[in-house]
Amino acid sequence: MKSLQANRHTLASATQQLQVLEESPKGKRFIPFRDKLDVVGFFPLRPTGIDIFQVNVGKMCNQACKHCHVDAAPDRKEIMTRETMEQCLSVLSQYPVATVDITGELPR
């Protein structure tokens, strides 16, 4: 199985994903996230803290799950740049967290 990107699927585009989310299915109306936050008193959304800092080092994965939020798969070769890694370390040195979750796989 290949990634959405490799299959040239329209949902590989973030723009297309947003368009699908904005469209309402027949007979139903989605409440936009911003409006729902406002209704429950959470708009504007503000962070309350960070418990887990997730670092995705690459999009290569030995699986191609349809539910993957980053479209990781064996055919994806993108990896984190050194600059991004240094930014992550800088953030962690300034704002220590209890858990650092490192995910993704680097090409061999």
Biopython code that builds the backbone (N, CA, C, O; Angstrom):
import numpy as np
from Bio.PDB.StructureBuilder import StructureBuilder

atoms = [
    (1, "MET", "N", (0.846, -1.179, 0.000)),
    (1, "MET", "CA", (0.000, 0.000, 0.000)),
    (1, "MET", "C", (0.885, 1.235, 0.000)),
    (1, "MET", "O", (1.916, 1.258, 0.673)),
    (2, "LYS", "N", (0.495, 2.260, -0.747)),
    (2, "LYS", "CA", (1.269, 3.488, -0.837)),
    (2, "LYS", "C", (0.519, 4.637, -0.171)),
    (2, "LYS", "O", (-0.667, 4.532, 0.142)),
    (3, "SER", "N", (1.230, 5.719, 0.034)),
    (3, "SER", "CA", (0.655, 6.923, 0.656)),
    (3, "SER", "C", (-0.344, 7.585, -0.284)),
    (3, "SER", "O", (-0.382, 7.295, -1.480)),
    (4, "LEU", "N", (-1.147, 8.477, 0.277)),
    (4, "LEU", "CA", (-2.066, 9.268, -0.546)),
    (4, "LEU", "C", (-1.276, 10.078, -1.573)),
    (4, "LEU", "O", (-1.699, 10.212, -2.721)),
    (5, "GLN", "N", (-0.148, 10.606, -1.164)),
    (5, "GLN", "CA", (0.687, 11.402, -2.054)),
    (5, "GLN", "C", (1.162, 10.562, -3.241)),
    (5, "GLN", "O", (1.085, 11.015, -4.383)),
    (6, "ALA", "N", (1.649, 9.352, -2.990)),
    (6, "ALA", "CA", (2.137, 8.486, -4.069)),
    (6, "ALA", "C", (1.010, 8.069, -5.005)),
    (6, "ALA", "O", (1.224, 7.887, -6.204)),
    (7, "ASN", "N", (-0.187, 7.919, -4.452)),
    (7, "ASN", "CA", (-1.347, 7.548, -5.266)),
    (7, "ASN", "C", (-1.993, 8.753, -5.940)),
    (7, "ASN", "O", (-3.002, 8.613, -6.630)),
    (8, "ARG", "N", (-1.415, 9.934, -5.742)),
    (8, "ARG", "CA", (-1.948, 11.184, -6.293)),
    (8, "ARG", "C", (-3.429, 11.377, -5.938)),
    (8, "ARG", "O", (-4.229, 11.849, -6.746)),
    (9, "HIS", "N", (-3.753, 10.998, -4.715)),
    (9, "HIS", "CA", (-5.121, 11.136, -4.215)),
    (9, "HIS", "C", (-5.375, 12.605, -3.892)),
    (9, "HIS", "O", (-4.485, 13.303, -3.406)),
    (10, "THR", "N", (-6.576, 13.063, -4.159)),
    (10, "THR", "CA", (-6.889, 14.479, -3.906)),
    (10, "THR", "C", (-6.730, 14.839, -2.429)),
    (10, "THR", "O", (-6.414, 15.985, -2.109)),
    (11, "LEU", "N", (-6.945, 13.880, -1.526)),
    (11, "LEU", "CA", (-6.832, 14.184, -0.094)),
    (11, "LEU", "C", (-5.392, 14.302, 0.391)),
    (11, "LEU", "O", (-5.162, 14.548, 1.575)),
    (12, "ALA", "N", (-4.419, 14.131, -0.503)),
    (12, "ALA", "CA", (-3.023, 14.395, -0.132)),
    (12, "ALA", "C", (-2.798, 15.893, 0.019)),
    (12, "ALA", "O", (-1.799, 16.317, 0.601)),
    (13, "SER", "N", (-3.709, 16.687, -0.495)),
    (13, "SER", "CA", (-3.623, 18.151, -0.416)),
    (13, "SER", "C", (-4.355, 18.663, 0.823)),
    (13, "SER", "O", (-5.525, 18.344, 1.034)),
    (14, "ALA", "N", (-3.666, 19.452, 1.635)),
    (14, "ALA", "CA", (-4.298, 20.043, 2.823)),
    (14, "ALA", "C", (-5.470, 20.936, 2.430)),
    (14, "ALA", "O", (-6.476, 21.001, 3.136)),
    (15, "THR", "N", (-5.333, 21.617, 1.304)),
    (15, "THR", "CA", (-6.415, 22.478, 0.817)),
    (15, "THR", "C", (-7.662, 21.649, 0.527)),
    (15, "THR", "O", (-8.772, 22.045, 0.882)),
    (16, "GLN", "N", (-7.479, 20.505, -0.114)),
    (16, "GLN", "CA", (-8.608, 19.623, -0.414)),
    (16, "GLN", "C", (-9.217, 19.060, 0.871)),
    (16, "GLN", "O", (-10.438, 18.939, 0.976)),
    (17, "GLN", "N", (-8.381, 18.720, 1.839)),
    (17, "GLN", "CA", (-8.886, 18.210, 3.114)),
    (17, "GLN", "C", (-9.785, 19.246, 3.774)),
    (17, "GLN", "O", (-10.863, 18.913, 4.268)),
    (18, "LEU", "N", (-9.345, 20.503, 3.784)),
    (18, "LEU", "CA", (-10.154, 21.572, 4.381)),
    (18, "LEU", "C", (-11.466, 21.765, 3.627)),
    (18, "LEU", "O", (-12.507, 22.006, 4.237)),
    (19, "GLN", "N", (-11.414, 21.659, 2.313)),
    (19, "GLN", "CA", (-12.635, 21.812, 1.515)),
    (19, "GLN", "C", (-13.641, 20.710, 1.855)),
    (19, "GLN", "O", (-14.835, 20.979, 1.990)),
    (20, "VAL", "N", (-13.167, 19.490, 1.990)),
    (20, "VAL", "CA", (-14.055, 18.374, 2.351)),
    (20, "VAL", "C", (-14.675, 18.617, 3.721)),
    (20, "VAL", "O", (-15.863, 18.369, 3.926)),
    (21, "LEU", "N", (-13.867, 19.100, 4.654)),
    (21, "LEU", "CA", (-14.381, 19.359, 5.998)),
    (21, "LEU", "C", (-15.410, 20.478, 6.023)),
    (21, "LEU", "O", (-16.316, 20.474, 6.856)),
    (22, "GLU", "N", (-15.274, 21.431, 5.115)),
    (22, "GLU", "CA", (-16.205, 22.559, 5.076)),
    (22, "GLU", "C", (-17.515, 22.215, 4.385)),
    (22, "GLU", "O", (-18.526, 22.878, 4.613)),
    (23, "GLU", "N", (-17.510, 21.181, 3.540)),
    (23, "GLU", "CA", (-18.731, 20.792, 2.837)),
    (23, "GLU", "C", (-19.627, 20.004, 3.790)),
    (23, "GLU", "O", (-19.144, 19.202, 4.590)),
    (24, "SER", "N", (-20.908, 20.235, 3.699)),
    (24, "SER", "CA", (-21.861, 19.515, 4.542)),
    (24, "SER", "C", (-22.430, 18.329, 3.787)),
    (24, "SER", "O", (-22.767, 18.447, 2.609)),
    (25, "PRO", "N", (-22.543, 17.175, 4.457)),
    (25, "PRO", "CA", (-23.195, 16.040, 3.798)),
    (25, "PRO", "C", (-24.686, 16.329, 3.613)),
    (25, "PRO", "O", (-25.222, 17.247, 4.232)),
    (26, "LYS", "N", (-25.337, 15.565, 2.782)),
    (26, "LYS", "CA", (-26.759, 15.769, 2.489)),
    (26, "LYS", "C", (-27.586, 15.853, 3.767)),
    (26, "LYS", "O", (-27.552, 14.956, 4.610)),
    (27, "GLY", "N", (-28.325, 16.942, 3.891)),
    (27, "GLY", "CA", (-29.243, 17.093, 5.008)),
    (27, "GLY", "C", (-28.610, 17.424, 6.343)),
    (27, "GLY", "O", (-29.319, 17.545, 7.342)),
    (28, "LYS", "N", (-27.288, 17.575, 6.389)),
    (28, "LYS", "CA", (-26.627, 17.876, 7.662)),
    (28, "LYS", "C", (-25.801, 19.143, 7.518)),
    (28, "LYS", "O", (-25.354, 19.496, 6.427)),
    (29, "ARG", "N", (-25.612, 19.810, 8.633)),
    (29, "ARG", "CA", (-24.783, 21.010, 8.646)),
    (29, "ARG", "C", (-23.718, 20.864, 9.716)),
    (29, "ARG", "O", (-24.023, 20.675, 10.894)),
    (30, "PHE", "N", (-22.472, 20.956, 9.296)),
    (30, "PHE", "CA", (-21.381, 20.931, 10.256)),
    (30, "PHE", "C", (-21.261, 22.301, 10.900)),
    (30, "PHE", "O", (-21.367, 23.326, 10.226)),
    (31, "ILE", "N", (-21.044, 22.313, 12.189)),
    (31, "ILE", "CA", (-20.774, 23.572, 12.880)),
    (31, "ILE", "C", (-19.265, 23.787, 12.801)),
    (31, "ILE", "O", (-18.504, 22.935, 13.260)),
    (32, "PRO", "N", (-18.816, 24.903, 12.231)),
    (32, "PRO", "CA", (-17.367, 25.156, 12.163)),
    (32, "PRO", "C", (-16.737, 25.102, 13.555)),
    (32, "PRO", "O", (-17.346, 25.509, 14.544)),
    (33, "PHE", "N", (-15.518, 24.597, 13.609)),
    (33, "PHE", "CA", (-14.810, 24.415, 14.868)),
    (33, "PHE", "C", (-14.774, 25.705, 15.675)),
    (33, "PHE", "O", (-15.001, 25.684, 16.884)),
    (34, "ARG", "N", (-14.488, 26.839, 15.013)),
    (34, "ARG", "CA", (-14.425, 28.128, 15.697)),
    (34, "ARG", "C", (-15.759, 28.444, 16.368)),
    (34, "ARG", "O", (-15.797, 28.890, 17.514)),
    (35, "ASP", "N", (-16.857, 28.208, 15.636)),
    (35, "ASP", "CA", (-18.179, 28.494, 16.188)),
    (35, "ASP", "C", (-18.495, 27.588, 17.379)),
    (35, "ASP", "O", (-19.075, 28.038, 18.367)),
    (36, "LYS", "N", (-18.118, 26.325, 17.284)),
    (36, "LYS", "CA", (-18.368, 25.385, 18.387)),
    (36, "LYS", "C", (-17.572, 25.807, 19.630)),
    (36, "LYS", "O", (-18.083, 25.747, 20.748)),
    (37, "LEU", "N", (-16.318, 26.233, 19.427)),
    (37, "LEU", "CA", (-15.519, 26.728, 20.549)),
    (37, "LEU", "C", (-16.195, 27.915, 21.217)),
    (37, "LEU", "O", (-16.205, 28.026, 22.443)),
    (38, "ASP", "N", (-16.757, 28.796, 20.408)),
    (38, "ASP", "CA", (-17.435, 29.977, 20.920)),
    (38, "ASP", "C", (-18.655, 29.577, 21.749)),
    (38, "ASP", "O", (-18.898, 30.140, 22.816)),
    (39, "VAL", "N", (-19.420, 28.606, 21.253)),
    (39, "VAL", "CA", (-20.641, 28.145, 21.942)),
    (39, "VAL", "C", (-20.315, 27.592, 23.325)),
    (39, "VAL", "O", (-21.054, 27.826, 24.281)),
    (40, "VAL", "N", (-19.197, 26.851, 23.433)),
    (40, "VAL", "CA", (-18.853, 26.244, 24.722)),
    (40, "VAL", "C", (-17.934, 27.118, 25.572)),
    (40, "VAL", "O", (-17.485, 26.699, 26.638)),
    (41, "GLY", "N", (-17.653, 28.347, 25.093)),
    (41, "GLY", "CA", (-16.871, 29.292, 25.885)),
    (41, "GLY", "C", (-15.364, 29.096, 25.827)),
    (41, "GLY", "O", (-14.653, 29.512, 26.742)),
    (42, "PHE", "N", (-14.867, 28.472, 24.773)),
    (42, "PHE", "CA", (-13.422, 28.253, 24.650)),
    (42, "PHE", "C", (-12.782, 29.049, 23.524)),
    (42, "PHE", "O", (-11.626, 28.802, 23.178)),
    (43, "PHE", "N", (-13.519, 30.013, 22.937)),
    (43, "PHE", "CA", (-12.916, 30.829, 21.883)),
    (43, "PHE", "C", (-12.527, 32.178, 22.458)),
    (43, "PHE", "O", (-13.328, 32.804, 23.153)),
    (44, "PRO", "N", (-11.319, 32.638, 22.186)),
    (44, "PRO", "CA", (-10.295, 31.990, 21.371)),
    (44, "PRO", "C", (-9.609, 30.855, 22.138)),
    (44, "PRO", "O", (-9.426, 30.928, 23.353)),
    (45, "LEU", "N", (-9.239, 29.812, 21.403)),
    (45, "LEU", "CA", (-8.580, 28.645, 21.983)),
    (45, "LEU", "C", (-7.178, 29.036, 22.431)),
    (45, "LEU", "O", (-6.399, 29.602, 21.664)),
    (46, "ARG", "N", (-6.873, 28.725, 23.684)),
    (46, "ARG", "CA", (-5.552, 29.045, 24.237)),
    (46, "ARG", "C", (-4.963, 27.804, 24.886)),
    (46, "ARG", "O", (-5.685, 27.009, 25.488)),
    (47, "PRO", "N", (-3.661, 27.639, 24.765)),
    (47, "PRO", "CA", (-3.039, 26.474, 25.403)),
    (47, "PRO", "C", (-3.071, 26.603, 26.916)),
    (47, "PRO", "O", (-2.985, 27.703, 27.463)),
    (48, "THR", "N", (-3.195, 25.480, 27.572)),
    (48, "THR", "CA", (-3.184, 25.470, 29.038)),
    (48, "THR", "C", (-1.905, 24.835, 29.577)),
    (48, "THR", "O", (-1.644, 24.869, 30.779)),
    (49, "GLY", "N", (-1.119, 24.261, 28.684)),
    (49, "GLY", "CA", (0.124, 23.623, 29.079)),
    (49, "GLY", "C", (0.475, 22.527, 28.095)),
    (49, "GLY", "O", (-0.324, 22.165, 27.232)),
    (50, "ILE", "N", (1.671, 22.011, 28.236)),
    (50, "ILE", "CA", (2.119, 20.923, 27.372)),
    (50, "ILE", "C", (2.541, 19.767, 28.258)),
    (50, "ILE", "O", (3.426, 19.912, 29.101)),
    (51, "ASP", "N", (1.906, 18.618, 28.067)),
    (51, "ASP", "CA", (2.272, 17.409, 28.799)),
    (51, "ASP", "C", (3.151, 16.493, 27.960)),
    (51, "ASP", "O", (4.040, 15.819, 28.480)),
    (52, "ILE", "N", (2.891, 16.475, 26.643)),
    (52, "ILE", "CA", (3.625, 15.597, 25.732)),
    (52, "ILE", "C", (4.120, 16.426, 24.557)),
    (52, "ILE", "O", (3.352, 17.172, 23.949)),
    (53, "PHE", "N", (5.396, 16.295, 24.240)),
    (53, "PHE", "CA", (5.993, 16.962, 23.087)),
    (53, "PHE", "C", (6.272, 15.869, 22.066)),
    (53, "PHE", "O", (7.169, 15.048, 22.256)),
    (54, "GLN", "N", (5.500, 15.862, 20.980)),
    (54, "GLN", "CA", (5.675, 14.818, 19.969)),
    (54, "GLN", "C", (6.583, 15.312, 18.858)),
    (54, "GLN", "O", (6.375, 16.390, 18.302)),
    (55, "VAL", "N", (7.584, 14.519, 18.544)),
    (55, "VAL", "CA", (8.545, 14.847, 17.503)),
    (55, "VAL", "C", (8.426, 13.784, 16.422)),
    (55, "VAL", "O", (8.638, 12.600, 16.682)),
    (56, "ASN", "N", (8.087, 14.208, 15.208)),
    (56, "ASN", "CA", (8.009, 13.291, 14.079)),
    (56, "ASN", "C", (9.271, 13.491, 13.257)),
    (56, "ASN", "O", (9.421, 14.510, 12.582)),
    (57, "VAL", "N", (10.191, 12.509, 13.312)),
    (57, "VAL", "CA", (11.488, 12.661, 12.654)),
    (57, "VAL", "C", (11.445, 12.389, 11.155)),
    (57, "VAL", "O", (12.376, 12.745, 10.433)),
    (58, "GLY", "N", (10.391, 11.771, 10.690)),
    (58, "GLY", "CA", (10.275, 11.487, 9.264)),
    (58, "GLY", "C", (8.923, 10.912, 8.923)),
    (58, "GLY", "O", (8.185, 10.476, 9.806)),
    (59, "LYS", "N", (8.594, 10.909, 7.640)),
    (59, "LYS", "CA", (7.299, 10.380, 7.200)),
    (59, "LYS", "C", (7.392, 8.947, 6.698)),
    (59, "LYS", "O", (6.384, 8.362, 6.302)),
    (60, "MET", "N", (8.606, 8.371, 6.710)),
    (60, "MET", "CA", (8.732, 6.980, 6.318)),
    (60, "MET", "C", (8.176, 6.100, 7.433)),
    (60, "MET", "O", (8.443, 6.328, 8.613)),
    (61, "CYS", "N", (7.403, 5.099, 7.044)),
    (61, "CYS", "CA", (6.820, 4.168, 8.009)),
    (61, "CYS", "C", (6.690, 2.822, 7.323)),
    (61, "CYS", "O", (6.536, 2.755, 6.103)),
    (62, "ASN", "N", (6.752, 1.746, 8.102)),
    (62, "ASN", "CA", (6.619, 0.424, 7.504)),
    (62, "ASN", "C", (5.162, 0.068, 7.206)),
    (62, "ASN", "O", (4.881, -1.017, 6.696)),
    (63, "GLN", "N", (4.238, 0.975, 7.521)),
    (63, "GLN", "CA", (2.820, 0.762, 7.243)),
    (63, "GLN", "C", (2.277, 1.976, 6.492)),
    (63, "GLN", "O", (2.919, 3.025, 6.438)),
    (64, "ALA", "N", (1.095, 1.819, 5.917)),
    (64, "ALA", "CA", (0.417, 2.933, 5.243)),
    (64, "ALA", "C", (-1.036, 2.928, 5.706)),
    (64, "ALA", "O", (-1.935, 2.538, 4.961)),
    (65, "CYS", "N", (-1.250, 3.363, 6.933)),
    (65, "CYS", "CA", (-2.591, 3.339, 7.523)),
    (65, "CYS", "C", (-3.463, 4.437, 6.930)),
    (65, "CYS", "O", (-3.018, 5.576, 6.785)),
    (66, "LYS", "N", (-4.679, 4.106, 6.594)),
    (66, "LYS", "CA", (-5.592, 5.087, 6.004)),
    (66, "LYS", "C", (-5.900, 6.226, 6.974)),
    (66, "LYS", "O", (-6.231, 7.331, 6.544)),
    (67, "HIS", "N", (-5.796, 5.969, 8.272)),
    (67, "HIS", "CA", (-6.132, 6.994, 9.261)),
    (67, "HIS", "C", (-4.936, 7.859, 9.666)),
    (67, "HIS", "O", (-5.078, 8.738, 10.516)),
    (68, "CYS", "N", (-3.759, 7.626, 9.073)),
    (68, "CYS", "CA", (-2.553, 8.354, 9.478)),
    (68, "CYS", "C", (-2.690, 9.846, 9.172)),
    (68, "CYS", "O", (-2.956, 10.231, 8.033)),
    (69, "HIS", "N", (-2.506, 10.676, 10.192)),
    (69, "HIS", "CA", (-2.684, 12.119, 10.026)),
    (69, "HIS", "C", (-1.525, 12.790, 9.290)),
    (69, "HIS", "O", (-1.651, 13.950, 8.897)),
    (70, "VAL", "N", (-0.411, 12.105, 9.093)),
    (70, "VAL", "CA", (0.705, 12.683, 8.340)),
    (70, "VAL", "C", (0.936, 11.962, 7.014)),
    (70, "VAL", "O", (1.890, 12.271, 6.301)),
    (71, "ASP", "N", (0.064, 10.996, 6.676)),
    (71, "ASP", "CA", (0.182, 10.237, 5.420)),
    (71, "ASP", "C", (1.541, 9.547, 5.319)),
    (71, "ASP", "O", (2.146, 9.499, 4.248)),
    (72, "ALA", "N", (2.013, 9.015, 6.448)),
    (72, "ALA", "CA", (3.278, 8.285, 6.448)),
    (72, "ALA", "C", (3.090, 6.944, 5.756)),
    (72, "ALA", "O", (2.005, 6.364, 5.795)),
    (73, "ALA", "N", (4.156, 6.450, 5.119)),
    (73, "ALA", "CA", (4.101, 5.179, 4.406)),
    (73, "ALA", "C", (5.513, 4.793, 3.974)),
    (73, "ALA", "O", (6.424, 5.617, 4.052)),
    (74, "PRO", "N", (5.710, 3.554, 3.520)),
    (74, "PRO", "CA", (7.048, 3.124, 3.094)),
    (74, "PRO", "C", (7.633, 3.963, 1.952)),
    (74, "PRO", "O", (8.853, 4.068, 1.828)),
    (75, "ASP", "N", (6.783, 4.554, 1.127)),
    (75, "ASP", "CA", (7.282, 5.333, -0.013)),
    (75, "ASP", "C", (7.636, 6.775, 0.329)),
    (75, "ASP", "O", (8.182, 7.482, -0.518)),
    (76, "ARG", "N", (7.343, 7.229, 1.535)),
    (76, "ARG", "CA", (7.638, 8.619, 1.927)),
    (76, "ARG", "C", (9.084, 8.705, 2.416)),
    (76, "ARG", "O", (9.508, 7.903, 3.249)),
    (77, "LYS", "N", (9.823, 9.655, 1.910)),
    (77, "LYS", "CA", (11.246, 9.772, 2.252)),
    (77, "LYS", "C", (11.588, 11.063, 2.999)),
    (77, "LYS", "O", (12.749, 11.274, 3.350)),
    (78, "GLU", "N", (10.584, 11.943, 3.254)),
    (78, "GLU", "CA", (10.880, 13.208, 3.919)),
    (78, "GLU", "C", (11.404, 12.957, 5.338)),
    (78, "GLU", "O", (10.898, 12.101, 6.064)),
    (79, "ILE", "N", (12.424, 13.724, 5.707)),
    (79, "ILE", "CA", (12.960, 13.611, 7.059)),
    (79, "ILE", "C", (13.124, 15.002, 7.657)),
    (79, "ILE", "O", (13.194, 16.000, 6.938)),
    (80, "MET", "N", (13.184, 15.050, 8.961)),
    (80, "MET", "CA", (13.352, 16.306, 9.682)),
    (80, "MET", "C", (14.722, 16.899, 9.369)),
    (80, "MET", "O", (15.723, 16.186, 9.306)),
    (81, "THR", "N", (14.746, 18.201, 9.177)),
    (81, "THR", "CA", (16.020, 18.877, 8.939)),
    (81, "THR", "C", (16.752, 19.089, 10.261)),
    (81, "THR", "O", (16.153, 19.036, 11.336)),
    (82, "ARG", "N", (18.029, 19.325, 10.163)),
    (82, "ARG", "CA", (18.825, 19.613, 11.362)),
    (82, "ARG", "C", (18.305, 20.876, 12.046)),
    (82, "ARG", "O", (18.241, 20.942, 13.274)),
    (83, "GLU", "N", (17.935, 21.874, 11.247)),
    (83, "GLU", "CA", (17.418, 23.126, 11.794)),
    (83, "GLU", "C", (16.169, 22.875, 12.647)),
    (83, "GLU", "O", (16.042, 23.424, 13.742)),
    (84, "THR", "N", (15.262, 22.056, 12.150)),
    (84, "THR", "CA", (14.044, 21.744, 12.907)),
    (84, "THR", "C", (14.388, 20.976, 14.179)),
    (84, "THR", "O", (13.816, 21.238, 15.237)),
    (85, "MET", "N", (15.320, 20.029, 14.079)),
    (85, "MET", "CA", (15.746, 19.274, 15.268)),
    (85, "MET", "C", (16.315, 20.219, 16.323)),
    (85, "MET", "O", (16.025, 20.073, 17.511)),
    (86, "GLU", "N", (17.118, 21.178, 15.896)),
    (86, "GLU", "CA", (17.694, 22.139, 16.831)),
    (86, "GLU", "C", (16.612, 23.013, 17.466)),
    (86, "GLU", "O", (16.706, 23.359, 18.643)),
    (87, "GLN", "N", (15.586, 23.369, 16.691)),
    (87, "GLN", "CA", (14.462, 24.140, 17.242)),
    (87, "GLN", "C", (13.725, 23.321, 18.293)),
    (87, "GLN", "O", (13.345, 23.853, 19.335)),
    (88, "CYS", "N", (13.521, 22.035, 18.032)),
    (88, "CYS", "CA", (12.860, 21.167, 19.023)),
    (88, "CYS", "C", (13.665, 21.116, 20.313)),
    (88, "CYS", "O", (13.105, 21.244, 21.402)),
    (89, "LEU", "N", (14.971, 20.930, 20.197)),
    (89, "LEU", "CA", (15.827, 20.880, 21.388)),
    (89, "LEU", "C", (15.809, 22.207, 22.139)),
    (89, "LEU", "O", (15.833, 22.229, 23.370)),
    (90, "SER", "N", (15.768, 23.306, 21.404)),
    (90, "SER", "CA", (15.710, 24.621, 22.038)),
    (90, "SER", "C", (14.412, 24.790, 22.826)),
    (90, "SER", "O", (14.427, 25.271, 23.959)),
    (91, "VAL", "N", (13.302, 24.396, 22.229)),
    (91, "VAL", "CA", (12.009, 24.493, 22.917)),
    (91, "VAL", "C", (12.021, 23.624, 24.172)),
    (91, "VAL", "O", (11.564, 24.052, 25.231)),
    (92, "LEU", "N", (12.543, 22.400, 24.052)),
    (92, "LEU", "CA", (12.582, 21.494, 25.209)),
    (92, "LEU", "C", (13.485, 22.022, 26.324)),
    (92, "LEU", "O", (13.218, 21.780, 27.501)),
    (93, "SER", "N", (14.551, 22.742, 25.964)),
    (93, "SER", "CA", (15.425, 23.285, 27.009)),
    (93, "SER", "C", (14.754, 24.451, 27.737)),
    (93, "SER", "O", (15.048, 24.708, 28.905)),
    (94, "GLN", "N", (13.851, 25.156, 27.044)),
    (94, "GLN", "CA", (13.155, 26.290, 27.657)),
    (94, "GLN", "C", (11.885, 25.876, 28.400)),
    (94, "GLN", "O", (11.516, 26.479, 29.408)),
    (95, "TYR", "N", (11.223, 24.837, 27.885)),
    (95, "TYR", "CA", (9.944, 24.403, 28.437)),
    (95, "TYR", "C", (9.974, 22.890, 28.649)),
    (95, "TYR", "O", (9.451, 22.145, 27.821)),
    (96, "PRO", "N", (10.567, 22.435, 29.722)),
    (96, "PRO", "CA", (10.653, 20.997, 29.953)),
    (96, "PRO", "C", (9.263, 20.361, 30.051)),
    (96, "PRO", "O", (8.343, 20.944, 30.624)),
    (97, "VAL", "N", (9.125, 19.176, 29.494)),
    (97, "VAL", "CA", (7.868, 18.433, 29.552)),
    (97, "VAL", "C", (8.142, 17.047, 30.128)),
    (97, "VAL", "O", (9.280, 16.578, 30.136)),
    (98, "ALA", "N", (7.090, 16.406, 30.604)),
    (98, "ALA", "CA", (7.239, 15.087, 31.221)),
    (98, "ALA", "C", (7.550, 14.003, 30.195)),
    (98, "ALA", "O", (8.289, 13.062, 30.485)),
    (99, "THR", "N", (6.985, 14.135, 28.993)),
    (99, "THR", "CA", (7.130, 13.077, 27.990)),
    (99, "THR", "C", (7.511, 13.656, 26.640)),
    (99, "THR", "O", (6.890, 14.604, 26.160)),
    (100, "VAL", "N", (8.539, 13.074, 26.034)),
    (100, "VAL", "CA", (8.894, 13.389, 24.652)),
    (100, "VAL", "C", (8.605, 12.126, 23.852)),
    (100, "VAL", "O", (9.219, 11.084, 24.080)),
    (101, "ASP", "N", (7.668, 12.224, 22.915)),
    (101, "ASP", "CA", (7.244, 11.091, 22.092)),
    (101, "ASP", "C", (7.902, 11.243, 20.729)),
    (101, "ASP", "O", (7.550, 12.137, 19.960)),
    (102, "ILE", "N", (8.862, 10.367, 20.432)),
    (102, "ILE", "CA", (9.560, 10.431, 19.150)),
    (102, "ILE", "C", (8.946, 9.385, 18.237)),
    (102, "ILE", "O", (8.891, 8.202, 18.570)),
    (103, "THR", "N", (8.482, 9.842, 17.074)),
    (103, "THR", "CA", (7.812, 8.950, 16.131)),
    (103, "THR", "C", (8.377, 9.172, 14.736)),
    (103, "THR", "O", (9.077, 10.154, 14.491)),
    (104, "GLY", "N", (8.075, 8.271, 13.836)),
    (104, "GLY", "CA", (8.576, 8.352, 12.481)),
    (104, "GLY", "C", (9.814, 7.495, 12.325)),
    (104, "GLY", "O", (10.370, 6.989, 13.300)),
    (105, "GLU", "N", (10.231, 7.343, 11.094)),
    (105, "GLU", "CA", (11.369, 6.497, 10.800)),
    (105, "GLU", "C", (12.250, 7.213, 9.794)),
    (105, "GLU", "O", (11.754, 7.913, 8.912)),
    (106, "LEU", "N", (13.537, 7.041, 9.926)),
    (106, "LEU", "CA", (14.478, 7.645, 8.987)),
    (106, "LEU", "C", (14.850, 6.617, 7.923)),
    (106, "LEU", "O", (14.941, 5.426, 8.219)),
    (107, "PRO", "N", (15.066, 7.071, 6.680)),
    (107, "PRO", "CA", (15.508, 6.144, 5.636)),
    (107, "PRO", "C", (16.850, 5.527, 6.012)),
    (107, "PRO", "O", (17.675, 6.160, 6.672)),
    (108, "ARG", "N", (17.052, 4.318, 5.596)),
    (108, "ARG", "CA", (18.333, 3.633, 5.900)),
    (108, "ARG", "C", (19.303, 3.778, 4.758)),
    (108, "ARG", "O", (20.423, 3.273, 4.831)),
]
sb = StructureBuilder()
sb.init_structure("model")
sb.init_model(0)
sb.init_chain("A")
sb.init_seg("    ")
for serial, (resi, resn, name, xyz) in enumerate(atoms, 1):
    if name == "N":
        sb.init_residue(resn, " ", resi, " ")
    sb.init_atom(name, np.array(xyz, "f"), 0.0, 1.0, " ", f" {name:<3s}", serial, name[0])
structure = sb.get_structure()
